[in-house]
Amino acid sequence: MKVSEVEARSALIQLTPPAVNTAMVDVEQSEFQYELSLSDKHDGSYTVMYRSALLIVFFRCLLNP
């Protein structure tokens, strides 16, 4: 994962598909789904912010005001 364009409340996140040995597993990279969860607490609770097959996403308003 690469995080860039970081601002106070936004960031560009680029995900990298996992390396897959296609000789052992019959799966296309387009079949992968990605999930990104964030937390602003120390209690271990996370909120799913993103769930999709897309590898690049720009988040705005990462934290509640």
Backbone as CSV, one residue per row, in Angstrom:
resi,resn,N_x,N_y,N_z,CA_x,CA_y,CA_z,C_x,C_y,C_z
1,MET,0.848,-1.158,0.000,0.000,0.000,0.000,0.901,1.231,0.000
2,LYS,0.519,2.202,-0.782,1.243,3.470,-0.833,0.264,4.587,-0.503
3,VAL,0.641,5.430,0.441,-0.182,6.565,0.828,0.556,7.828,0.414
4,SER,-0.129,8.690,-0.337,0.474,9.940,-0.784,-0.570,11.043,-0.745
5,GLU,-0.163,12.233,-1.136,-1.048,13.403,-1.121,-1.758,13.528,0.229
6,VAL,-1.019,13.355,1.295,-1.584,13.384,2.642,-1.828,14.831,3.058
7,GLU,-3.038,15.109,3.446,-3.447,16.410,3.969,-4.027,16.180,5.358
8,ALA,-4.502,17.234,5.967,-5.043,17.113,7.325,-6.215,16.131,7.401
9,ARG,-7.045,16.087,6.365,-8.236,15.228,6.417,-8.438,14.415,5.145
10,SER,-7.399,14.215,4.362,-7.549,13.423,3.145,-6.226,12.759,2.786
11,ALA,-6.319,11.752,1.922,-5.116,11.050,1.472,-5.449,10.218,0.238
12,LEU,-4.446,10.028,-0.606,-4.564,9.145,-1.753,-3.940,7.813,-1.362
13,ILE,-4.688,6.739,-1.531,-4.200,5.418,-1.147,-4.175,4.537,-2.379
14,GLN,-3.006,3.936,-2.624,-2.836,3.025,-3.748,-2.515,1.638,-3.189
15,LEU,-3.381,0.696,-3.475,-3.213,-0.667,-2.988,-2.445,-1.489,-4.014
16,THR,-1.756,-2.497,-3.545,-1.002,-3.392,-4.411,-1.604,-4.784,-4.313
17,PRO,-1.932,-5.398,-5.453,-2.488,-6.745,-5.366,-1.461,-7.725,-4.824
18,PRO,-1.914,-8.754,-4.139,-0.973,-9.738,-3.602,-0.313,-10.539,-4.717
19,ALA,0.884,-11.004,-4.448,1.563,-11.887,-5.393,0.893,-13.254,-5.322
20,VAL,0.510,-13.759,-6.461,-0.206,-15.033,-6.511,0.522,-15.965,-7.465
21,ASN,0.765,-17.162,-7.006,1.356,-18.186,-7.854,0.225,-18.788,-8.681
22,THR,0.084,-18.342,-9.933,-1.030,-18.790,-10.756,-0.939,-20.268,-11.124
23,ALA,0.221,-20.872,-10.916,0.334,-22.315,-11.142,-0.380,-23.093,-10.035
24,MET,-0.514,-22.478,-8.861,-1.137,-23.158,-7.724,-2.576,-22.700,-7.488
25,VAL,-2.888,-21.471,-7.883,-4.201,-20.902,-7.613,-4.774,-20.348,-8.917
26,ASP,-5.985,-20.719,-9.230,-6.636,-20.250,-10.449,-7.511,-19.045,-10.106
27,VAL,-6.884,-17.869,-10.053,-7.611,-16.653,-9.716,-7.005,-15.490,-10.497
28,GLU,-7.867,-14.598,-10.934,-7.430,-13.390,-11.635,-7.343,-12.238,-10.634
29,GLN,-6.428,-11.322,-10.863,-6.302,-10.173,-9.960,-7.578,-9.340,-9.927
30,SER,-8.339,-9.357,-10.996,-9.590,-8.594,-11.038,-10.649,-9.171,-10.090
31,GLU,-10.433,-10.381,-9.593,-11.371,-11.012,-8.667,-11.142,-10.606,-7.213
32,PHE,-10.003,-10.000,-6.919,-9.703,-9.599,-5.544,-10.573,-8.430,-5.105
33,GLN,-10.962,-8.446,-3.846,-11.660,-7.336,-3.212,-10.768,-6.810,-2.100
34,TYR,-10.749,-5.518,-1.906,-9.893,-4.898,-0.902,-10.757,-4.163,0.108
35,GLU,-10.287,-4.157,1.345,-10.997,-3.471,2.410,-9.991,-2.675,3.223
36,LEU,-10.349,-1.444,3.522,-9.494,-0.585,4.334,-10.307,-0.080,5.518
37,SER,-9.789,-0.336,6.708,-10.456,0.106,7.932,-9.557,1.083,8.655
38,LEU,-10.155,2.120,9.235,-9.410,3.131,9.974,-9.980,3.275,11.376
39,SER,-9.120,3.722,12.280,-9.551,3.970,13.646,-8.882,5.231,14.164
40,ASP,-9.621,6.014,14.905,-9.040,7.171,15.576,-9.114,6.984,17.093
41,LYS,-9.348,5.736,17.496,-9.450,5.405,18.915,-8.386,4.372,19.270
42,HIS,-8.153,4.211,20.546,-7.177,3.227,21.018,-7.859,1.993,21.605
43,ASP,-9.155,1.845,21.331,-9.885,0.709,21.905,-9.970,-0.489,20.965
44,GLY,-9.304,-0.411,19.824,-9.300,-1.530,18.886,-10.482,-1.557,17.945
45,SER,-11.345,-0.540,18.010,-12.494,-0.506,17.098,-12.105,0.198,15.799
46,TYR,-12.534,-0.372,14.694,-12.231,0.160,13.372,-13.514,0.375,12.596
47,THR,-13.480,1.291,11.658,-14.591,1.553,10.757,-14.136,1.241,9.343
48,VAL,-14.910,0.447,8.634,-14.580,0.148,7.240,-14.833,1.411,6.421
49,MET,-13.779,1.912,5.803,-13.870,3.135,5.011,-13.969,2.832,3.521
50,TYR,-13.535,1.655,3.123,-13.451,1.337,1.704,-13.535,-0.165,1.510
51,ARG,-14.336,-0.591,0.553,-14.422,-2.005,0.191,-14.760,-2.054,-1.300
52,SER,-13.799,-2.523,-2.099,-13.991,-2.552,-3.548,-12.856,-3.323,-4.207
53,ALA,-12.947,-3.466,-5.522,-11.885,-4.104,-6.290,-10.904,-3.076,-6.854
54,LEU,-11.224,-1.802,-6.744,-10.347,-0.758,-7.276,-9.080,-0.642,-6.441
55,LEU,-7.975,-0.346,-7.103,-6.680,-0.283,-6.420,-6.292,1.120,-5.986
56,ILE,-6.974,2.137,-6.483,-6.635,3.519,-6.131,-7.897,4.208,-5.628
57,VAL,-7.780,4.859,-4.496,-8.918,5.583,-3.928,-8.414,6.853,-3.255
58,PHE,-9.175,7.934,-3.375,-8.839,9.183,-2.701,-9.870,9.398,-1.608
59,PHE,-9.405,9.438,-0.360,-10.285,9.637,0.778,-10.341,11.113,1.146
60,ARG,-11.538,11.596,1.413,-11.734,12.935,1.955,-12.444,12.778,3.305
61,CYS,-12.224,13.727,4.177,-12.879,13.711,5.492,-12.631,12.405,6.221
62,LEU,-11.374,12.102,6.450,-11.005,10.857,7.110,-11.468,10.796,8.555
63,LEU,-11.523,11.932,9.216,-11.932,11.966,10.623,-13.188,12.799,10.769
64,ASN,-13.990,12.446,11.749,-15.190,13.238,12.032,-14.785,14.572,12.630
65,PRO,-15.527,15.641,12.321,-15.188,16.958,12.893,-15.388,17.004,14.388
